C-alpha cells in the first residue's frame, strides 16, 4: 500500500464507527405494518404495498431468487385481513414471516425510488436539483424515506428472531444484508450475511444429522445457502476481517438448486384454478423458463465463487509471507497456475450460452435440442439473461484471470534485483501480461452507466481500487514494459471513473479515490526526478 497507508486500512475503514451510529433515534411505535402512524401508507391504500411487492420480484428476485411471490402475497393479505380492525390479532403469522414481508417491502420501496441505479450523469443532475426518475407509481416520487421507516420496523423483529435457526429467519438476515449492501452500508451488510451463513451452517448440520434422504434440503434452502455462500465469499475475498461462519464445510453436501422438472411443472399447474392463470399460457411458460434460468444462474455463480476460493487458498497464503523469496517458488507457481488457468477456461467454456446473452432468441432448427455445452439439459428457449447478470459473469471471468496471475506481478516486484537473469523470465512475464489484461478486461466490463447497487458494489469497487494501483505501479517498472496493455492509461482513467461511480453508493470509496490521486501525484514527481 503506497504513501504510508497500512495494508489493511483500505478495508478496516469500512468497519469504523460512523456518525450515523452515534446518533440514536426512537424505535417505531410498533413492528406491525398498519398499527401506527409512522408510515404514510394506510390500510385503505394497501394496494400500494402490493405494487411494491411486485417491484421487488421484478427487480431484486432476478439477482437473488430467494422467495416466492405467492408466499409473500399470501402473508401480506393475511396481515391486511388481521389489521383492518384494532380488535383483531393473529398468531398465525410467525415473527419471521412478518419480518420477511417487511424486508420485501423495505427493499421494494427502495427499488421504487430508482436510487439503486448508480449513475455519474444522474448524480450530476441531482446536484443540479434534478431528481432520479421513480420506477413505481407517481406516489413514490412524493414519499421519501419509506424504505428506512420499514427498515426500522423490520429491525424490531430481526432482533427478536436473531437466535432462531430456521429457514425464514435465515432468509430475513439475508434480505437485511442485501438491503444494506444496496444502500452502500457495507459493514452492516457484512454483519447480516455472516449471520445468514452461520444459520445456514446450522441448518445444514441439522438436516444431515436428522436424515439421509437425498431430498433433505428443500429448493428454497438450496437457493439461500448458495446465495449466502457467494455473497459472503465476495466479502471475505476483499476484507481483512474474516469471520469463519463454517458454511463452506457443507458446499460438497448441499446440492445446487434444481432446474424445473416435469414434477415441478405438474405441481405448479395444480395450483392454478382460474382461466387467467392457465398453466399453458405464455406467462406461465415464461415462469418455467425463468425458474430454469434461476437454477443455472445460482449454480454457475456458486461454482465460480468456489473456484476463486480455491485459488485464494492455494496461491495466497498469508501465513507464508516469505514464500516468494524461495528458489522453487516460481516453478511451483508456474505449474499450479497453469492448472488453475486451464480449469478457469473450461469453467467458462461450458457455461450454457443463454447465461451470457441478454437477448432472448429462438432458432427453429434447435427446437427441443440439448445445449451443446450441457448434454441432457433442455435449452432455455426464448430466454436471455438480465444484462447486469451477464456483466457480472463476464466480470468474474476477468477477476479470475487477474487473481490467478497476480502473484507473478508481486514476485517480479519483490525480486527485481536479479529478475533479468531468472531462467523463467519470459514465462513469468507472460503471466504478468495475462494479469494486466485481466485487469483491463474487468475495468472495461464495468465501464457502464448506470451501475446497479442491488447486487452490492463493495467488492467490485475495492478490487477496482487495487487494480488501478497495480496498473499505475506497473507503468513505473521497466521490466513490465513489454507486458503492458497498449491502452493502459485509458484503463487507469476508466478504472478511477468506475470507482467514482461506485462511491455514489459506497461513500467510503472517496477515501480510496484520494489514495489514488496521491499515488498519481507521487508517480508524476518520481518521473520528473
N, C-alpha and C positions, 0 to 999 in steps of 0.2 A: 504494500500500500504506500503511495507516494506522500511526500511532504509531511512526514512525521505522524501520519494518521495510523492508529492502531489497526492491526489486521482484522480485528473483529468489530471495529467501530461502525463499519458500514451496515451491519445488521443489528448490533446491540442497540443502536439508536431507536429502532422501532419499538423497543420494549421499555423505553424511558417513560416516566410519568408525564402525562400531558396536562395542560392547563384545564382541559375539559374534565379530567378525572378529579381535579382538586375542588371543583365546584359541585356541590350536592344539590339535587332538586328533589322535591317531594314526589313520592310514588303516586301513580294514579289512584283514584278512589276505589276502583275495582278492576279485576282482571277480566270481568265479563264484558262482552262487546257492546251491549246496549244498556248497561246498568249505571252509567254515569254520564255526565255532560262534557267529558273531556274530548270526545270525538265529534266531528262535525256531521257525521252521517247518522241519522236517526233510524229507528227500526222501520219507519214508514218509507224510507228510501233504501231498503236493503238491497234492491236490485243493483245499486251502485257497487256494492261489495261483490255481487256475482260477476259484474264486469271485471273487477279487479282479479278475481279468481281465474277467469278465463284468460286474462292478460298474463298472469303468472304462467299458466300452462303453455301459452303461445310463445313466450319469450324466455322463460327460465328452464322449463322442463326439457327443452331441446338440448340443453347443455348438461343438465343434472336430472335425469329422469328417475326421480325417487318416489314420486307419489302418484296416486290415481285420482283423476279428475272426479270420477263418480264418488269416491270416498269423501273427498273434501267437500263437494257439493252436498252430500248427504249429511255430513257434520254441520255444515252451515245451515241447512234447512231445519235441522233439529234445534240448533241454537235459536234461530228466529222463532220457532214454534214455542220454545220454552220461555223466551224472554219477552214475549209480547205483553205478558202481564207480570207485574211485580210479585204477584202471589204465587207464580209458578216457579218451581225449582226442579231440576232434573239431575239425577245421579247417573244417568245412562251414558253421559259423555265423560270419559275419563279426563283428568287434567292434561295428560299427554296429547290426547286427540284435540282438545280445545286449544292447547298451545300450538299444535301443528297448524290449525286453522288461522290463528293469529299471525303466525310467521308467514304463511302463504299470503295473507292479506298485507302484511308488512312489506314483503318483497315485491308483491304485485303492485302495491301503491307506489313504491319506489320506481318500478319499471314504468308506470303510467306517467311519471313526471318527465321521462325522457333523459334523465340525468345520468343514466348508465352509458350513454353514448358520449365518449370522451373525445372531444374534438378541439384542436387548436383554433380552428376558424370560429367555432361556436363560442369558445372561451373569449376570443376577442370580441365577439358580438355581445356576450354577457357583460363584459367590461364596458361596452358602449351603451349599455342599457337595454339590450335585447334579451329576451327570454328564450330558452330552448323549447322547441315545439313539444307539446304533450302528445303521447301516444294514445291516451284514453280519451274520454269524452271531454267536452269543454269544462265540465265541472272540476276536473282535476287540475286545470290551469289556475283555478282560483283557490284551491286548497293547498296550503303549504305545510310541510312538516307532518303530514298524516302518517307517513311510514314511521317516523320517530315516536309518535304517540302510540301507535300499535306496538312498536318495539318495547316501550315501557310497560305495556300490559303483558306482553309475552315474557318479559324478564321475571315478573312475579311468579309465573308458572314454571319457567326454566329453573328457578331456584328450588321450587317445590319438588320437581321431578328429577333433580340433579343426581340423586342416589339410586334412581330406578334403573334397572337393567332390563329393558325390553325394546322391541323394535321401534315403537312410536317415540320413546324418549330419546333414542339414538338419532332418529330422523329429525327430531326437534333441534338437537345440538348441531347437526349437520346444516340444517337450514339457517341456524343462527350464525354459523361460520360463513356460509355463502353470503348472507346479508351484509355482515361486517366486511367481508372481502370486497363485495361490490361497492361498498361505501368508502373503501380505501383505509379501513381501520384494521391494519394487519396484525397487531398484537392480539386484539380481540378475536379476529378470525382464527389465528393460530391456536388460541386457547380453546375455542369451541371445537375445532376439528380434532384437536388432541383428545378432548373429552369424548368425541364421537368414536375415535379409533379405540380408546380404552373400552367403551361399551361394546363395540363390535368384537373386540378380542374376547371379552367375557361371554358374549352371546355365542360366538363360535365354539368356545371351550365347553359351554353348557350343552350345546347341540351334539357335540362329539361324545360327551360323557353320557348322554341320555339315550342315544340310539345309533345304530349302524346303518340305518336306512339311507340310501343314496339321495332320497328326496328330503333329507332333514333340513336343508337350507332352502327357505322359500325364495322365490324370484325377487321379491321386494328386499329381502335381506342381502341377496347376492348383489343387487344394484347398489345398495347402501354401502356394503363392505368395500366394493371396488372403487366407488366414487370417493369414499373416505381415504382409502389407501393411496389413491392417486393424488388427492388434494393435499394430504399430509406429506406425502413424498415430495411434492413440488416445494413445499415449505422447507422441509428438512434438507433438501439439496442445496438450499441457499443460506439458511440461517446458521449462526454459530451456536445457537442454543438448541440442543437436541434432547427431547424428552422421549425415551423409548416407550411407546404405547403398547408394544407387543403384537400389534395387528399383523405384522409381516410373517409371524410364525405360522399363520394359517393360510398363507397365499397358495400353498400347494394342496389345500384341502377344500377350500370354498370354491365351487365352480363359477365360471363366468355366467352372466345371465344367458338364458337360453333363447335362441330365436323363436319366433312364433311357430307353433306346430299345429297340425290338424286338431289335436285335442283342445288346445287353447282356443282355436277358431270356433269349435263347437260350443265351448263354454261361453265364449263371448256372444255367440249368436243366440244362445239360450236366454241371455239376459235381456234381449230385446223383445218388447211386446207391442210396440206401436209401429204402424206403417212408416212413420217418419224416420224410424231408426232401423230400417230393414238391413239385416246383416249382409245383404248382397249389394247394397248401394255403393256408389263410388266413394262416399265419405268413409264408409266402413272399410272398404278396400284400402283406402289410404291409411286407416288405423293399423291394419295388418302390416302394411309395408313399413310404416313408421316404427312399429314395435320391433320389426326385424332389424331396421337400421339402428335403433337404440341398442340392441344387444351387441351388434358389431362395433358400435361407437365405444361402448364401455370396455369391451374385451380388448379392442385394439389399443386404446389408451392405457389400459392396465398392463398389457404385455410390454408396451414401450416403457412405461414407468418402471416395471420390474427389471427390464434390461438395463435402464440407466442406473438403477440402484445397484445392480451387479457391477457395472462399470466403476461406479464410485467406490464400491467395497474392494474391488480388485486392484485398481491402479492409484487410488487416493487413500493412503494410509497415514492419518495424522500422527500415529504413534511412532512412525518410522521416518523421522524428519531428515535423516541423513542418507536415505536410500539413493538419492540422485548422485551422490559422490562416489558410489561404489563402481568398480570397474565393470562388473557384469550387468549393471542396471540397464544400460542402453540396449544390449542384446535381448535381455528379458522383455523389455518394454516393446521392442520391435515385434517380437514373437506374439506377445499377448494381445497387442493392439491389432495385429493382422487378423487374428481370430475374431476379435470383437467387431472390427470394421466389416468383416465378411458377414457375420451374423446380423449386424445392423442393416446391411444392404438387403439381405434375404428377407428380413422382417418387413421392410417396406415394399419390396417387390411382390410379396404375397398378400398385400392388402387388397381387399375387394375394391374394384375400381370406382364403385359408387361413393366410397368414402372420400375420395379425392377430387370430386367434382360437385359443384353447387348447382349444376344444370340438370334437371330431370331429362331422361332420354329413354327411348324405347325403339329397338330395331326389330322389324318383323322377322328377320332371319334368326333372331335369338329368343323367340318365344319358347318358354319352358326349358331354356338351356341353363346348364350349370355355369357358374363363374369359372373361367379357366384357371384362376388362381386358387379357388377354394372348391375342389371337387366335391360334389354331393350337396353343396349349399345352393339353394334356389336363388337365381339372380333377382335382385330387388328391382322390379320393373318401374319405370316412370318415376324414379325417386332420385333426387340429388341431396347431398348433404348441405347443412347450413354453411354459408360462406365463412363464418368465423370459426366453425369447427374444422373446415378444410384448412384454413390458415394456420390454426393451432397444430394440426397434424404435420403440416409442412415445417412449421417452426420447430417441432420436436425432432424432426429429421435432422435439421441443421444443428440443433442443440446437441444431438448425439454425436454428430461429426466433430463438433468443437470439443465436447467433453472427452471423447476418446483420444484425441490428438493433442490436447492442451499440455499434457506432461512433457511433450517434446519441446515446446516453447520454453517451459520452465527449465528443462535440462540444459538447453543451449545457454540461457541467461546465467545459469549457475556455473557453467563450465566454459565460458568464453575464452579464458586464458589459453587453453590448449585445444579448443574445438577444431581449429583448422587442420590439425593433424589426426583427428579422430578417424579411425578406419571405417566407421559407418556414417560419415558426414553427409553424403548425398541422400542416403535413405532417411536420415533424421530430418534433413531439410525438406524432403518430400512430404513427410508427415507434418512438419510445420506449415507447409503450404496448404495441406488439407485442413488444418485447424483454422488458418486465416480465411480460407474460402468458406468454411462453415460459419464463421463469424459474419462474413459479408452476406451470406445467404440468409441467416437468421435476421439480421438487421433489415434487409430488403423486404423480407416477408412481412414484417410488422410495420413497414412504411405505408400505413393505411389510415385514413381519417374518415370516420371516427373509429377509435378503438372501443371495444365492448368490455365494460368493467364487471359484467355479471360473472364472468369466469375468474375474476381477480387479475390484477395487473402487477402484483408484487414480484412474482418470480421472473416474469418477462422483463420487468424494469431492472431488477437487480442484476440479472445476467447481462443485460444490455450495458449497464454501467461497467461491469468487468470486461466485457468485450471491447468497448471503446478504449479503455485503458490499455489493453493488450495491443490493439492496433496502433495506438499512438506510441507506445514504447517500442514496438517493432520497427517503426519508421526511423528510430534513432540508432538502431543497431545495424551496422553494415553487413553483418553476417546474414541478415534476413533479406538483403536487397533483392535477390532473385526469387524469393518466396512470396514477396508482397503482391497482393492483387493490384492491377493497374489503376483501379479506381478507389484506392484505399482512402484518400482524402474525402471523397464523396461518401464513402461508407461511414467514416467518422462523423461527418456532418449529419447524415441521416440518423445515425445512432443517437446523437445528442438531441436531435429533434424528436425522435421517438420517446426519449426519456422525459423531455419537456411535456409531451402529450400525456404520458403516464402520470406525471407529477400533478396533473389537474385532479386526478383521483387520489393518488397516494402522495400526499403533500410532503412527506419526508424525503422524497426524491429531489427536492430543492437542495438539500444538503449535498447529495451526490453530484448534482449539476455544478455546485460550487467547487467541489473537489476536481471535477473535470476541467473547469475553467482555470483553476490554479495550476493543474498539470499542464494545460496548454500553454499558459504563460511561462512556466518553468522550462518547457521544451523549447520555446522560442528563444528564451535567454540563452539556453545551452547551445543552440545552433548559431547564435551570433557571437559566441565567445571564440 
